[in-house]
């Protein structure tokens, strides 16, 4: 349970001898030979499983995703496995958080491969249809009226309304003790934490460190849409975010390096940014000030 | 448990020998000598009580109110008492559902009397402050974008957003098996049911029949603001709602009878309306068509 270092689960494209950051936190559980998870495509199947004697009264860790699992997701699953008696992964490409229908269409769907990848860590996979999750046709929405309008929210109108609404639905369906979110989507994590606090949801939100490729690029299902040249260039994104003296300088340097910059913004010691390369949108964030002292981090 | 007829709890202004409709449903429990309920003014007190061994694993019935309890509320409490092992009453005059600050100011506050009245039926009373229930300063809101814009919603912009948001918060805080709402606020009941279905909230919403004075006027804390003459006139409101052939005729007859009419509307076999007398706003609804056959009811 306390073994350090990279897990056996890895991205297929990583070389065995290639240096890499540890994919998992030290508190990770080792995956053991495990039965195939229950895959629930219907909400009723899931509800029956959740209410069964083997699930009630046990701590439940929940990892909501849009699928196309990479090592970042695996880190969330491994942490959930280590901290809970039961682990549920949801895979749902949520239409209401895509303001661009093309982006929604292009989002990869690969349920079988995802289930295989998640298998060592999860007891169930919930993969419902949009019709099942939106019986109300999206008439009921959870909206945040301040922070959600900035940064990502300013560039993706309605995005966080879709995110918060679907997370709220899933939390009610799953009723987990803990839910796991990656720090890569920093603003999303902050808004979900805020929602849980504002609405008194009985769940603990666990934020997990961003998992990066060896060159520093944060893992994302969108990275695979980059050409080799753009993929190489993309590594400059977190590097310039971190090295610049302030957000404006970071934006200027990113533009000079060939990125189209949606925004770079400093907020509570974290520098968040979104850029485009070859039309592929990348987001990332780095801590530039200590969370307690707010002294600069270099 | 099956005794029919009026309960011992009555409105103080009712005469003993005055004919009255049964205040309680047949499934009602008889109140027994009961200890004083726990009154939680702080959320932390409530959370500790909810997590205590005497409360976990028991069925919990929840009656959310704005206080100023009358026999309509008592009917909800009695039904909750009959159907659950523990009963919680919340008393919270929710500022976000008042679009008129004057109406909010005038809303009666009488916690001690309310607790005394509820005592035979409840195990706990949750009476938090607005600051405690809105740590987010109302940044997070639950909105419905169709039915909530009509009828009451058209006349009270933002009203249902405030109602749904506070009900959502309270349901998370209380985590009841069942929550009880009066049918008098018909549109509210429909919207709360819709929210529970859309968001997959793990609670059963129980709608309870409107309790009326002997002359037919639905009980409401606002009735006490009417002069004796207006109070007598007010009984025409449900009567004309019911007797008219359609919504337009009901509105015309109400205006002819001296009411200021906000709206009368027929929806799914129920006629809903809102009127004003002496500036006091009254709402009510009557079923005009059978719920199954949609044949007219007379």
Interface residues (C-beta under 8 A of the other chain):
Chain A: X43 X134 X135 X136 X138 X139 X140 X141 X142 X143 X144 X145 X146 X147 X164 X168 X169 X172 X173 X175 X194 X195 X197 X198 X199 X200 X201 X202
Chain B: X43 X134 X135 X136 X138 X139 X140 X141 X142 X143 X144 X145 X146 X147 X164 X168 X169 X172 X173 X175 X194 X195 X197 X198 X199 X200 X201 X202
